[in-house]
Amino acid sequence: MWALGFLRRRRGRVLLTVLGVALAVGLTTTMLSISAGLDLTSRRVVADIGVELLVLDKGSPVFGPASHLEFENGTRIADEAQALTLGGGHPVATAFPVFEKTVTVFPKDPALCPSECRPVNPVANGEDPGRRGTLGGIDFSAGVYFETNTGDPFASSPEYLGGLYPEGFDSPLFTHEIVLNRAVAREAGAAVGDTVLVSATREVNDSRPFRVVGVYEASFETEQSREVRIHRSELLYLARRTHDEATLIALDLQDPALAPQVKAAIEAAHIDLKAATPAEILGELDRTTGTFKMFAGVIALVSIGVAVLFASTVFMISARERVGEISALRAIGISRRTIFREMVFESGVLGSFGLALGLTFGTLGAWSIDFVMKATTTRVPHGMDVTAVTPEVVVLVGVTSVLIGIAAGLVPALWATRLNIASAIRNL
């Protein structure tokens, strides 16, 4: 193939062209890896937690515990969901009502705690550990989820059921157990076995003592995440809620394929509620991360366009240098189709070399971004892949790089096939 012979004779120009394509491919790989990392993390978080449906007030966003609206009769609605019958069976394995409320956690004795400890304002999740089932999403570094983990004993207390304040705080059924995430434990200077004061009004005089029984890290939380977990009835009592309020109910299904039917049944029975499927949850995540993906896509498109223009310019220069060679080939009977095919093949070869080098650049760039983001900011969730060079990214970039080479060679190839042989030979 005569085109390959020209590549061997112009090694410097070939190297510059390959480097130009490789830089574009590398930047494209890095940008696409950001989108892939966000998608991969989103799906892993949903899978780790194990929620097939999330029941919320219709006005609530899927994410953002501080923005979830309260609805009444959380336990009754969860029981109804668990008792739901479809096809002669019960599709709901776990119905887990949660009440979320921002509280203030005070060190029990600020005078004795380390100098850096201070009151913290986390989101408290009121949960019944006996109803959690196989739902995941939390990993413990110390202690346990709850010591009283077979149920929520205070929920049957006369003081809770009758709204008798403040006698209930002294009830033997009030466990006073609390589980802190690592950030709250660190800032409050608390460890397993210590006592902290918790207030639903942010007033220390309105706080109650709770004993720390565990320290954990939740899926997708950041160094900025502040969360605690308390028995649901105790948090409701602390917040003076008397109508069994909840802000969400997490459902784990026997068969995830039944999610649409369960969703329809719940929404038909409770017109003020909605049930979000994993697809809708991931769609909400996609909308949350859509700006980053769009930004990454724009940069990738710009880099591809620049690479095509750069490579096209180089190939046109090369084609003009080979006017005599092309004319001679045409004069001895080489067809226009062969000339065109050879020149496009030449640009495709350079695109392939650019792919190999560009993937290396892009993978290193993706790894560097992931490392730097995790090392320099506290806003990146633990376990999150900021970037991920997935097989889909490699395939897409591979096709893109070859197309860059071919697209860059099309105009010079078409120009070469339209040369006037006699005129070109006279001007040599």
Buried (B, 14 or more C-beta within 10 A) or exposed (E): EBBEEBBEEBEEBBEBBBBBBBBBBBBBBBBBBBBBBBBBBBBBBBEBBBBBBBBBBEEBBBBEBEEBBBBEBBBEBBBBBBEBEBEEEBBBBBBBBBBBBBBBBBBBEBEEBEEEBBBBBBBBBBBBBBBBBEBBBBEEEBBBBBEBBEBBBBBEBEBBBEEEEEEBBEBEBBBBBBBBBBBBBBBBBBEBEBBBBBBBEEEEEBBBEBBBBBBBBBBBBBBEBBBBBBBBBBBBBBBEBBEBBBBBBBBBBBBBEBBEBBBEBBBEEBEEBBBBBBEBBBBBBBEBBEEBBEEBBEBBEBBBEBBBEBBBBBBBEBBEEBBEBBBBBBEEEBEBEBBBBBBBBBBBBBBBBBBEBBBBBBBBBBBEBBEEBBEEEEEBBBBBBBBBBBEEBBEBBBEBBBBBBBBBBBBBBBBBBEBEEEEBBEEE
